[in-house]
Amino acid sequence: MTPEKQKIFDTLWNRMAERGDFPTLAHSIGHIVGAVQSQTDHMEKLVSAIISDFSLTQKVLRLANSAMYAPFGGEVTTVSRAVLVLGQETVGHLALGLRLLDSFKGISTDREKPKQALAQTMLTGLVARRLTENTGVRDGEEAVVCALLSRLGELLCVFYAPEEWQKIEQKMEAEKLSADAAAAAVLGISLTELGQEIAARWGLPVKLREALKPFKPSGSDQPLSHIGWLQAMSAFSGELAHAMASKNPALAKAATDRFAPLVAMDIQTTRAAMHTLSEEASTEGGWEGLADVYFHKVGEEKSGKPADAEKRLAAGVAEIARSAKECAFPVLLGMALEVLKNSLGCVRTIAFVLDPASGGYRARAGFGEPLAGKLTALSFEGGFAPDIFHLTLSSKTPIHIENAADISIRSRIPPWHRHALGDARSLMLLPIFLKERAVALLYGDWTAGETVPLAEKEGQLLRAMISEIQAAVQLV
């Protein structure tokens, strides 16, 4: 981007910062993209990035359990399992697409054109998802992300340069120019360049940024490259979305006749899928209502142990049993932490793992706040000490402490825990043994509201979960 274009973009970016209501998404997207691209610990990072957002977690799990993904692993109750059966890139793109949609829907506006632009973006994402349901799942999720991102430049102009956008529209109509050409003439920078610059500032991969370029047929009979396919899918989804929103079947037919053969889709099947999508929208109060259904509108997370904790815990234990033979010990620990958090409502879950060199136990994984950046400071020594951690290891039995403030318990809580996790009101400790040696200790706590009791059946399920993990470790 030239210095002149960069100056134009910076002006628009500053307007965004002043308003503060456009989905910059930098923090959330950075976590998701970084996790997908990481060569080490990618699963833990990706799972943590997703489950830190309750709404996003529920939507990822809902889609992972949809008919589209059913052949890949049956019922999925944890994001960890979703990553195992679908792959990190698939789940990463799935989460990224959902996060974009959530943010777009979160923008409030009382102006008609921004409302229309947002609605069109939502519909473009819906169409892309429906078109790719019979495509490989990894590529399908990537195509949805690209379809959503393809409208970023337009959204930026509509929201933050309304006067300039009006001139762009007038130029498009009067001179029959493309949106990119009209924007370049009015602003000095095209919509595609605007979208790519936003994507770059969000830290999105180069491949996705390249896929934001307008689709240009090569004119040859060679099959499209992957980036070419993504570009074509974005263009196809956008044209179909426009045709459906304007209720213009001729435009939809023309788009399908043009693009379906290019992206290796059957024309009749595509038409039938779009007809079904339109019918669904009519029964759900329009496209926005359908988006809520399709992408699962989720309420706020409630603190404390869920009412259906036993059911959730049983499903989590069953999932660990299914996964035990196909994943490494650290992955199983992460899955167990997620089960504890999702089923029992723990605020924090941590896995303390034996350090063979020192004989002590160090936190190697954890979910919940405020753990970010603090795990490396959490550890306790080996040997024996009369505190709850060592007593749990020596007894080889899970311990649940309903009231950590009880006078009989306070003397058994070590100083390091009081300092780092001292707001815990209730907590539990689950030891994991390999050949009579404790190799890990799972920790979970609750920090607000009433103290949290555990029912007898829940205790049995926790012991069953530990047994499944221990049995898997013995086989390694």
C-alpha positions in Angstrom: 0.0 0.0 0.0 1.4 3.4 -1.0 1.9 6.1 1.6 -1.0 8.1 0.1 -3.4 5.1 0.4 -2.0 4.3 3.9 -2.9 7.9 4.9 -6.5 7.5 3.7 -6.8 4.2 5.5 -5.4 5.6 8.7 -8.0 8.4 8.6 -10.8 5.9 8.4 -9.2 3.7 11.0 -9.0 6.6 13.4 -12.7 7.2 12.9 -13.3 3.6 13.8 -11.3 4.1 17.0 -13.2 7.2 17.9 -16.5 5.6 17.5 -15.4 2.4 19.1 -18.4 0.3 17.9 -16.9 -1.4 14.9 -15.7 -5.0 15.5 -11.9 -4.6 15.5 -11.8 -8.0 17.1 -8.0 -7.7 17.4 -7.6 -9.5 20.7 -10.0 -12.4 20.0 -9.0 -12.9 16.4 -5.3 -12.8 17.4 -5.8 -15.6 19.9 -7.6 -17.8 17.4 -5.3 -17.2 14.5 -2.2 -17.5 16.7 -3.5 -20.9 18.0 -4.2 -22.2 14.5 -0.8 -21.2 13.2 1.2 -22.3 16.3 3.4 -25.3 15.7 3.4 -26.2 19.4 0.6 -26.4 22.0 -1.8 -25.4 19.3 -4.7 -27.4 20.7 -4.4 -26.0 24.2 -4.2 -22.4 22.9 -7.0 -22.9 20.4 -9.3 -24.5 23.0 -8.5 -21.7 25.5 -9.2 -19.0 23.0 -12.6 -20.5 22.3 -13.8 -21.5 25.7 -12.9 -18.1 27.2 -16.0 -16.9 25.3 -19.1 -18.8 26.6 -21.3 -17.9 23.6 -18.6 -18.8 21.1 -18.1 -22.2 22.9 -21.7 -23.1 22.7 -21.9 -22.2 19.0 -18.8 -24.1 18.1 -20.2 -27.2 19.9 -23.6 -26.8 18.3 -22.1 -26.7 14.8 -19.7 -29.5 15.6 -22.7 -31.6 16.5 -24.7 -30.7 13.4 -25.5 -33.1 10.6 -22.7 -31.5 8.5 -20.1 -32.9 10.9 -21.8 -36.0 12.3 -19.7 -38.5 10.2 -16.5 -37.2 11.9 -17.0 -38.2 15.5 -20.6 -38.4 16.7 -21.6 -36.4 19.7 -19.1 -33.7 20.7 -19.3 -32.1 24.1 -15.9 -30.4 24.4 -14.0 -28.1 22.1 -11.0 -30.4 22.7 -12.8 -33.3 21.2 -14.0 -31.1 18.3 -10.3 -30.2 17.6 -9.4 -33.9 17.7 -12.0 -35.1 15.2 -12.2 -32.1 12.9 -8.7 -30.7 13.1 -7.3 -27.4 14.4 -7.7 -25.5 11.2 -11.3 -26.5 10.7 -12.3 -25.5 14.3 -10.2 -22.4 14.1 -11.9 -21.2 10.9 -15.3 -22.2 12.4 -14.6 -20.1 15.5 -13.3 -17.2 13.4 -16.4 -17.2 11.2 -18.7 -17.3 14.2 -16.7 -14.5 16.0 -17.0 -12.3 12.9 -20.7 -12.9 12.7 -21.2 -12.2 16.4 -19.3 -8.9 16.1 -21.2 -7.8 13.0 -24.5 -8.5 14.8 -23.3 -6.5 17.8 -22.9 -3.3 15.9 -25.8 -0.9 16.7 -27.0 1.6 14.1 -30.1 3.6 13.4 -29.1 4.3 9.8 -30.7 2.3 7.0 -27.7 1.8 4.8 -25.5 0.3 7.5 -28.3 -1.9 8.5 -28.6 -3.1 5.0 -24.9 -3.7 4.7 -24.8 -5.7 7.8 -27.8 -7.8 6.8 -26.2 -8.5 3.4 -23.0 -9.6 5.1 -24.9 -11.9 7.4 -26.8 -13.4 4.4 -23.5 -13.8 2.5 -22.1 -15.9 5.4 -25.3 -18.0 5.6 -25.2 -18.7 1.8 -21.5 -19.6 1.9 -22.1 -22.1 4.7 -25.1 -23.7 2.9 -23.1 -23.9 -0.4 -20.2 -25.6 1.3 -22.1 -28.1 3.4 -21.2 -30.9 1.0 -17.6 -29.7 0.6 -14.7 -30.8 2.8 -15.3 -29.4 6.2 -12.0 -27.7 6.5 -12.3 -25.8 3.2 -16.0 -25.1 3.9 -15.2 -23.2 7.1 -12.4 -21.3 5.4 -14.8 -20.3 2.6 -17.4 -18.9 5.1 -14.7 -16.7 6.7 -13.6 -15.4 3.3 -17.2 -14.7 2.3 -17.7 -12.6 5.5 -14.4 -10.8 5.1 -15.1 -10.0 1.4 -17.5 -7.2 2.6 -15.1 -5.6 5.1 -14.1 -2.7 2.9 -17.7 -1.9 2.1 -18.7 -2.0 5.8 -15.9 0.3 6.7 -17.0 2.9 4.1 -20.7 2.6 4.9 -20.2 3.1 8.6 -17.3 5.6 8.7 -17.4 7.5 5.4 -21.1 7.8 4.7 -20.7 10.9 2.5 -18.0 9.2 0.5 -20.0 6.0 0.2 -22.9 8.0 -1.3 -20.5 9.3 -3.9 -19.2 5.8 -4.6 -22.8 4.5 -5.1 -23.6 7.4 -7.4 -20.4 6.8 -9.5 -21.2 3.1 -9.7 -24.7 3.9 -11.1 -23.8 6.7 -13.4 -20.6 5.3 -14.9 -21.4 1.6 -14.5 -18.2 1.0 -12.5 -17.4 -1.8 -10.1 -17.5 -1.0 -6.3 -13.7 -1.2 -6.3 -13.2 1.1 -9.2 -15.7 3.6 -7.9 -14.1 3.6 -4.4 -10.7 4.1 -5.9 -11.9 7.1 -7.9 -13.6 8.7 -4.9 -11.3 7.7 -2.0 -8.1 6.9 -3.8 -8.2 3.4 -2.4 -10.3 0.4 -3.4 -12.7 -1.6 -1.1 -10.6 -4.7 -1.6 -7.5 -2.8 -0.4 -9.4 -1.5 2.6 -10.6 -5.0 3.5 -7.1 -6.5 3.1 -5.6 -3.8 5.3 -8.1 -4.4 8.1 -7.4 -8.1 7.8 -3.7 -7.5 8.0 -4.2 -5.4 11.2 -6.2 -8.2 12.7 -3.3 -10.5 12.0 -5.1 -12.8 9.6 -3.0 -15.1 7.4 -1.7 -14.0 4.0 -3.7 -16.7 2.4 -7.0 -15.3 3.7 -6.0 -11.8 2.7 -5.2 -12.9 -0.8 -8.6 -14.7 -1.0 -10.2 -11.3 -0.4 -9.2 -10.1 -3.9 -12.1 -10.1 -6.5 -12.5 -13.3 -8.5 -11.1 -13.0 -12.0 -11.7 -16.0 -14.3 -8.5 -17.1 -16.0 -10.2 -18.0 -19.2 -8.5 -21.4 -19.3 -10.1 -24.8 -18.7 -7.7 -25.5 -15.9 -9.2 -26.1 -12.4 -9.1 -23.2 -9.9 -6.3 -23.0 -7.3 -7.4 -23.1 -3.7 -7.2 -19.4 -3.4 -9.0 -19.0 -6.7 -11.8 -21.4 -5.4 -12.1 -19.3 -2.2 -12.4 -16.1 -4.3 -15.0 -17.7 -6.5 -17.0 -18.9 -3.5 -17.0 -15.5 -2.0 -18.2 -13.9 -5.2 -20.8 -16.7 -5.7 -22.1 -16.3 -2.1 -22.2 -12.5 -2.5 -24.1 -12.6 -5.8 -26.6 -15.2 -4.5 -27.1 -13.2 -1.3 -27.8 -10.1 -3.3 -30.3 -11.9 -5.5 -32.1 -13.5 -2.6 -32.3 -10.3 -0.6 -33.7 -8.5 -3.6 -36.0 -11.5 -4.5 -34.6 -11.6 -8.0 -34.6 -15.2 -9.2 -33.1 -14.2 -12.6 -30.0 -12.9 -10.8 -29.8 -16.1 -8.7 -30.1 -18.2 -11.8 -27.4 -16.3 -13.6 -25.0 -16.5 -10.7 -25.6 -20.2 -10.3 -25.1 -20.9 -14.0 -21.9 -18.9 -13.9 -20.2 -20.0 -10.7 -21.5 -23.6 -9.9 -19.4 -25.3 -12.7 -16.3 -23.2 -11.7 -16.5 -24.4 -8.0 -17.5 -28.0 -8.9 -21.0 -27.8 -7.6 -24.1 -29.3 -9.3 -26.4 -26.6 -10.6 -29.7 -28.3 -9.6 -28.4 -29.2 -6.1 -27.3 -25.6 -5.6 -30.7 -24.2 -6.6 -32.5 -26.6 -4.4 -30.2 -25.6 -1.4 -30.9 -21.9 -2.0 -34.7 -22.6 -2.3 -34.6 -24.4 1.1 -32.6 -21.6 2.6 -35.3 -19.1 1.5 -38.1 -21.2 2.9 -36.3 -21.5 6.2 -35.9 -17.7 6.3 -39.6 -17.2 5.7 -40.5 -19.3 8.7 -38.0 -17.7 11.0 -39.0 -14.0 10.5 -36.4 -13.2 7.8 -32.7 -13.6 7.3 -31.7 -12.2 10.7 -34.0 -14.6 12.4 -32.6 -17.5 10.4 -29.0 -16.3 11.3 -29.9 -16.6 15.0 -31.2 -20.1 14.5 -28.4 -21.3 12.2 -25.6 -19.8 14.2 -27.3 -20.4 17.5 -28.2 -17.4 19.6 -26.9 -18.0 23.1 -27.8 -16.4 26.4 -25.5 -15.3 29.1 -23.4 -17.7 31.1 -24.6 -18.2 34.6 -22.1 -18.5 37.4 -21.9 -21.5 39.7 -22.7 -25.2 39.1 -25.2 -25.8 36.3 -28.5 -27.4 37.2 -27.8 -30.3 34.7 -24.2 -30.8 36.0 -24.6 -34.6 36.4 -25.8 -35.0 32.8 -22.9 -32.8 31.5 -20.4 -34.6 33.5 -21.6 -38.0 32.4 -21.3 -36.9 28.7 -17.8 -35.5 29.4 -16.6 -38.7 31.0 -18.0 -40.7 28.0 -16.1 -38.4 25.6 -12.9 -38.9 27.5 -13.4 -42.6 27.3 -13.9 -42.4 23.5 -10.8 -40.2 23.2 -8.4 -42.0 25.7 -6.8 -44.3 23.2 -6.3 -41.8 20.4 -4.6 -38.8 22.1 -1.6 -38.1 24.2 -1.6 -37.6 28.0 -1.4 -33.7 27.9 -4.4 -33.6 25.5 -6.4 -35.8 27.9 -5.6 -33.5 30.8 -6.8 -30.5 28.8 -10.0 -32.3 27.9 -10.6 -33.2 31.6 -10.0 -29.5 32.5 -12.6 -28.5 30.0 -15.1 -31.1 31.2 -14.7 -29.8 34.8 -15.2 -26.2 33.6 -18.2 -26.9 31.4 -20.0 -29.5 33.5 -19.5 -28.2 37.0 -19.1 -24.5 36.3 -15.6 -24.2 37.7 -14.2 -20.7 37.4 -10.7 -22.0 37.0 -9.3 -25.4 36.2 -5.6 -26.2 36.3 -3.5 -29.3 35.6 -0.4 -29.6 37.9 2.0 -32.1 36.3 5.0 -33.9 37.9 8.3 -32.4 37.0 10.7 -35.4 37.0 13.8 -33.2 37.4 12.7 -31.5 40.6 10.1 -34.0 41.9 7.6 -31.1 42.3 4.4 -30.2 40.4 4.0 -27.3 38.0 0.9 -25.9 36.3 1.1 -27.0 32.7 -2.4 -26.1 31.5 -5.4 -24.2 32.7 -8.7 -22.6 31.7 -10.5 -19.6 33.1 -9.7 -16.2 34.4 -7.5 -14.7 35.6 -5.0 -17.4 34.6 -3.6 -15.8 31.5 0.2 -15.5 31.9 0.1 -16.8 35.5 0.4 -20.5 35.0 4.2 -20.6 35.1 4.2 -19.1 38.6 1.9 -21.9 40.0 3.8 -24.9 41.5 4.3 -26.8 44.7 7.1 -29.0 45.9 7.2 -32.8 46.0 7.6 -34.9 49.1 5.0 -34.5 51.9 3.6 -31.4 53.6 0.5 -31.3 55.7 -1.5 -29.2 53.1 -4.5 -30.2 51.0 -2.5 -30.7 47.9 0.0 -33.2 49.4 -2.8 -34.8 51.5 -4.7 -35.5 48.2 -1.7 -37.0 46.6 -0.8 -39.2 49.6 -4.4 -40.4 50.0 -4.8 -41.1 46.2 -8.4 -40.0 46.6 -10.2 -37.0 45.1 -11.0 -34.2 47.6 -13.8 -31.7 47.4 -13.7 -28.8 49.8 -17.1 -27.1 49.9 -16.0 -24.2 52.1 -12.4 -23.2 51.8 -12.9 -20.5 54.5 -13.8 -23.1 57.1 -11.4 -22.8 60.1 -10.5 -26.5 59.9 -9.4 -26.1 56.2 -7.7 -22.7 56.3 -4.6 -24.2 58.1 -4.3 -26.8 55.3 -4.2 -24.3 52.4 -0.6 -23.5 51.4 0.6 -19.8 51.2 1.2 -20.0 47.4 -2.5 -20.9 46.9 -3.7 -18.1 49.2 -1.6 -15.6 47.3 -2.5 -16.7 43.7 -5.9 -18.4 44.1 -7.0 -17.1 47.4 -10.5 -16.0 46.2 -11.6 -19.7 45.8 -14.7 -20.4 47.9 -15.0 -24.1 47.0 -12.4 -26.3 45.3 -11.6 -29.9 44.3 -8.4 -31.8 43.7 -8.2 -35.0 41.6 -5.0 -37.0 41.6 -3.8 -39.0 38.7 -1.4 -42.0 39.2 0.9 -44.0 37.0 2.3 -47.2 38.6 1.7 -45.9 42.1 3.3 -42.5 41.4 1.3 -39.3 41.2 1.9 -37.8 37.8 -0.7 -35.1 37.9 -3.2 -33.3 40.0 -6.3 -31.7 38.5 -7.6 -28.6 40.3 -10.9 -26.8 39.9 -12.5 -24.0 42.0 -15.5 -21.7 42.3 -15.0 -18.1 43.4 -18.4 -16.4 43.7 -21.8 -16.8 45.2 -22.6 -19.6 47.5 -20.2 -22.5 48.3 -20.6 -25.4 45.8 -21.5 -28.9 47.0 -21.0 -32.0 45.0 -23.6 -34.8 44.8 -22.6 -38.4 45.4 -23.3 -39.3 41.7 -21.1 -36.4 40.6 -18.3 -37.7 42.8 -18.6 -41.1 41.3 -18.4 -39.6 37.8 -15.3 -37.7 38.7 -13.6 -40.9 39.9 -14.7 -42.6 36.7 -13.1 -39.8 34.7 -9.8 -40.2 36.6 -9.9 -44.0 36.1 -10.3 -43.5 32.3 -7.3 -41.2 32.2 -5.2 -43.5 34.4 -6.1 -46.5 32.3 -5.0 -44.6 29.1 -1.7 -43.5 30.8 -0.9 -47.1 31.8 -1.0 -48.1 28.1 1.5 -45.5 26.9 
